[in-house]
Amino acid sequence: MSIEVKVPVLPESVSDATIAAWHKKPGEAVRRDENLLDLETDKVVLEVPAPVDGVLKEIRFDVGSTVTSAQVLAIIEEGAAASGAAAGQSRAEDAPPTKATAASAGAAFVGAASGRDQNQPDTSALPPGARFTAESNRIDPANVTGTGRGNQVTKEDLVNFMRSGGAPAPAAKAPASPSPESRVPSPGASGPRPEERVPMTRMRAKIAERLMQSKNSIAMLTSFNEINLAQVAAMRKQHGEAFEKANGVKLGFMSFFVKAAANALARHPVVNASVDGNDVIYHGYADISVAVSTDKGLVTPVLRNAQSMGFAEIEKAIIGYAKAAREGGLKLEDLQGGTFTITNGGTFGSLFSTPIVNPPQSAILGMHTIKERAIVENGQVIAAPMMYVAISYDHRIIDGKDAVLFLVDIKNQLENPQRMLLGL
């Protein structure tokens, strides 16, 4: 019986999707709920599972094609068995590689492309960024352990391979040198200068669009302050072990910032508001978006009703979102909504920055790296773990006074974390 595999119903805010990758070929056996392909939307990558056991009979659209809700992507012959060649290939792919098979695979990998130099590794199966890195450094991907989806070799895998002393593939034989008379010196040339043009992913293009929308439609201003996190650090040190034992998650800095922001938003409701035409919408709840970095770009899953969440709930939700983001498991509803955003550039070592507001929100809080610096406290110079913080805001509805008082509220809570526990 032939079963159609269709594009899942997309939300109203998403009009279409692009086929990012097929994980099965026609003639191969598939299992129910096994991921057949990835669909990339403006916000997330969706997995399309097989609805039944059988054989993939037909693929209707190639990688890169744009599809819409309910379009037929493929046909599965339910209950059928894979052909001998396909079944043998599947068994070979599922079996763990031995030294002999790895060696033969590496040899086939290097010489597969007709007319290609035998010393030039084949990188055609890699994603664009990884392919560029492999070709630039003459790395044979067959020698690298992949950590991406389906054990695919990523750019990070290649960089780690080089850092650990991985050797490049033999250089291709150089062409015959031109005669001295035909040589034209190239000032400043010091070796290969490879370039590669690749199209933006849908997610990156959407990020670019929203950033330009923010720049062009919001009267954005940024204010700064600094926070002494000594008391938060002491509380984490004193209660961190017991907290982790009781809740199964570590007590991080982010839960303090989320809780402080939720409390401050309740006291400064205009910072939690949004603009809709000539109207200002005040939200009686704090749906806080937390920026999470992925290899495809920045996403902002939402902690809904953060004002009612405890520290353990916040930490578990953030860990769950981060894991889902890395594995491509975020759902569209995880990213929709949000009344305020927190982003942490300190994760990557940023000391100072001006975050960009995410419309239709009106403000964003930027965290940065924690540095021990000399400060004056009670007339004495001491060393303290300090963080610069920033709030960027829509000056159309938020006055400088409101933004500064909001940031000072955050500072007071984090420098006296007991206030948060007492609701002060």
Secondary structure, DSSP 8 states (H G I E B T S, - for coil): -EEEEE-----TT---EEEEEES--TT-EE-TT-EEEEEE-SS-EEEEE-SSSEEEEEE-S-TT-EE-TT-EEEEEEET----HHHHHHHHHHHS---HHHHHHHHHHHHH-STTS-TTS---TTS-HHHHHHHHHHT--GGGS---SGGG---HHHHHHHHHTT--------------GGG----TT--S----------HHHHHHHHHHHHHHHH--EEEEEEEEE-HHHHHHHHHHHHHHHHHHSS---HHHHHHHHHHHHHHHSGGGG-EEETTEEE--SS--EEE-EEETTEEE--EETTGGG--HHHHHHHHHHHHHHHHTT---HHHHS--SEEEEEGGGGT---------TTB-EEEEE---EEEEEEETTEEEEEEEEEEEEEEETTT--HHHHHHHHHHHHHHHHSTHHHHHT-
